[in-house]
Amino acid sequence: MWITYSLLTAFLLATSDALTKRILASRDEYLVAWARLLFATPVLLISLMFIEIPRLDKTFWIATLTALPLEIVAIILYIKALKTSPLSLTIPFLALTPLFLILISYLILGEKVSMGGAMGILMLTIGGYTLNFHKIKYAFTEPLKTMFKERGSLMMIIVAFIFSITSSLGKMAIEHSSPIFFGSIYFILVTILFTPIAIVKNKSRITVTKKDIVSLLPIGITYSLMIIFHMLAISLTKVAYMIAVKRMSLIFSIIYGYILFKEEKISERLLGGIMMLIGVVLIVLSR
């Protein structure tokens, strides 16, 4: 079931990102990031009504409180990346999270990946290089240079690294609570902490019109469902494997980028995405 949950997480995340990028064209990124969290809150609150509230220990709070400030930074960079650069050139770099997780999940959770899993993660990384393959005519290292010149790509690489830490801390918190409880409480806390940031950045003038609600509600619903399926999946397998399959979202995002935003160089980005997908398959088969 963890594979099914992870694929659902990937699709819901890509859908939420595409809807978010569309509204970012006309609204402040901090407001949109806050609204995305806010409109996800009702579903998360309702989910708490249908589960048993676990007893929480010291480890749960240490993991949660350590992850929260990192999550805030990641959200800000994530939304800025979506606004700054093409969807098909930012989201794929989240595929680097499993690469970072080889080290991070080992240090935090003591988890080790198999040789096949490591090969799959390496394929994900090579696929990321391929996203700017047209630049290789200038120099072999040019795709790598372009990766760091594109602000959105660079921000998403930093996000991928932060997510490797928060995912490991999240699994630690889940092991000392429950998947749905942690996912709901965690992002409710993130919403509360992000609210003053959004207010300050918008000079205390936060307005959400009826038209905004129509646009933001689907973003919140897809994002909240993504959170729930993410937590269920990550509780059933190793963090690196779950996050690797979740990165299927990059394929969906590349397709969304072409259909909704008419983004260019879609063929090589899709090639890079397919290589990343092969990496995902290698990881799944290696379990």
C-alpha positions, 0 to 999 in steps of 0.5 A: 500500500505504501506505493499506492499512497506515495503515487497518490501523494505525487499526483496531489502534490503536482496538482496543487503546485500547478494550481498554485503557480497559476494564481502566483501570476497575480498574487503575492507568494507569501499570501499564496503560501499562507492561503495554501496552508490555511485552506488545507487546515479544515480537512486536517482538523476533520481528520483528527476527529476520526483517529485516536489521539496518541500519547506524546513523548519527548522524542515526538516534541523534539522531532516536531519542534526541530522540523518546524522552522526548517519547514517554514524556510522550505515553504518560502523557498518552494513558493518563490521557486514556483513563481520565479521559474518554469514548473518543469524546471523547478519541481524535478529538482525535488528528485534530489531529496532521496539522494540527500536522504541516503546520508540524512536518514542514516544519521537520524534514523539509522536507515540504510538503502540497498545497492539497487536503491542507491542505483535508483537514486543515482539515476534520479540525480542523472535525470536532473542533469538532463533537464538542461541537456540542450546546454551541453553544446556549450560545455559538458558542465554547462547543464550543471552551471545552468542548474545553479544560474536558474534561481528557481532551480537553485532554490528548489535544490535547497528545498530538496535538502531541507526536505531530506531532514524534515522527512526523517524528523517527520518519520521519527515523530510518526513512530512516536505518535501516528501518521495522520495525527502527526501530519495534521498537527504538524501542518496546523502548527506550520500554518499558525507559525506562517501566519505572522510572516504572511501578515508582515510581508503583506504590510498587515493587509491580507485580503481574500476575495470570493474569487480567491476562495474559488481558486484557493480551495482546490489548492488547499484540498489537494494539499491536505490530502497530499499530506495525509497520504504522505504520512500514511506512506512514510509510516510503511517504508523507509523514508528514502524509498517513499520520498523517491516514489513521491518524486513521481510528481515531477512527471506530472509537473512537467506535463502540467507545465506543458499543458497549462503554461506552454513551457519550452524544452519540454522534450528534454525535461520529459526525458530527464523526468523519465530517467528519474522515473527509472530511478524510482522503479529501481528503488521499488524493485530493490525492496 
